[in-house]
């Protein structure tokens, strides 16, 4: 008799644990929806750990990333300015190192 009561207690305990896990999930309120909570390690390479020097906050960085740069959204002149490289180099020539005074 004792073994059956122990079994029932274990089953009840498992049910309680599963219910707590269900409540803690982000998709607990959504019916017929399962949101995967697995972490994809390959995507960690594309996430920012720190905000680059040009921007002072995360919001400013995200705002600059949302600005469209394509020809469809900007005039041809503006598009050329947006995609123009900051430093122009000539093929085959040595690039001088940057001095610490400039930076």
Order of alpha helices (4+ residues) and beta strands (2+ residues): alpha-alpha-alpha
